[in-house]
């Protein structure tokens, strides 16, 4: 029996750090695996699934930190800045754009959670 996936539990900074580091590593390994002959469509599916999960986790983390979720636009939009690395005929990696898309993830690592003041 499968457990339901609860993405809101990653709003805590400690859990977010582990989850986001794992997803970024999965994306990097997926992109690097094109050199060993894995089909580009499979790499695309793995990388897109990991990127969607990372975006959802970052959304919950930024909401918990009381930051604007407009920072997620840096993850969704792709910028063609800096050198381009052609991994294969179908897969291209833009180094500068990838660093820009990690800005919301880095913010999620740094900013503390919001403090809820309770009235007594």
N, C-alpha and C positions, 0 to 999 in steps of 0.2 A: 504494500500500500504506500503510495507516494504522499509525502508531506506537502501541504500547500506552501508555495514560495511567498514569503512575506518580505518585500523589499523595504518596508518602513523600518525594519530593525537595523538597517544600515545607516540610520540617521545619527547614531552614536559615533563619535569620532574614532574610538578605538576599533570598532567593527568596520567602519568605513575604510580606515587605512589598510586593513588586511584585505578586504574585498576589492578595493580599487587597485591595489598593487597586484593582486592575482589576475584581475581582468586586463590590466595593462600588459602584464607578462604574457597572457594568452594571446593578445593582439600582436605583440612583438614576435612571438614564436610562430604564429600563423603566417605573418608576413615573411619571416625568414625561411619558412618551410617551402617556399616556392622554388628555392634553389635545389631541393632534393627530389623534385619531380612530382610533388602533390598537385593535383589539378587546380587550376585557378578558381573554378566555381566553388570548390570545397573550401578553399582558403577564404573566399569572399563570404560564404555563409557563416563560417566560424568567426571571422573578424566583425561582421555586421552584428551578429548575435551578441558578441562580447561588448561591442560599442553601445548597443541599445541598453544592455544591462548596466553598463557604466554610466550612461546618461541618466537612467532612472534612479540609480543609487545616488548620483551627484545631486539630482533634483531634491530628493528627500533630505540629503545632508545640508544643502544650502538653505532649504526651508527651515530646518531645525536650528541653523545658525543665524536665522533672521536676516539673511542676505537676499538680494533680488535674484530671482531665477532667470533673469535676462542674461546672466553669465553663461547660461547653457547655450546661447546662440554661438558662442565660440566653439563649442563642441559639435554643434549641428552643421554650421556653415564651414566650408573648407576654403582655406586661403592658399593660393599658390605663391608662397613667399619662400625664398631661399633655394638651395640646391634641390634637384629632383633626382631620385634614385630609381632607375628602371629595373625592377626585380625580374620581370619577364615581359613578354609581348602584351600581356593583359593587366599586369599589376604594376602600378607606379606609386612610389612613396615620396611624399614631399616633406622634407625634414622641418622646414620652418613652420609650415602649416600644422604639422603634428605637435610641435612644441606649443604653438598658440592654443591648440585645442585642449592641451593639458592644464591651462591656467585655472579653469573651474575645479579641476581635480586637486590641484595644489591648494587652492583656497579652502576646499573641503578638508584638507589635512591640517591647515593652520588655524582657521577660525574656531573659537570655542562655541559650545552650544549656548543657546539663549537661556537665561535664567528666568523662570516663571515665578513671579512674586505672588505669594498667597496672602490673602487677607485673613486675619484671625480675629 
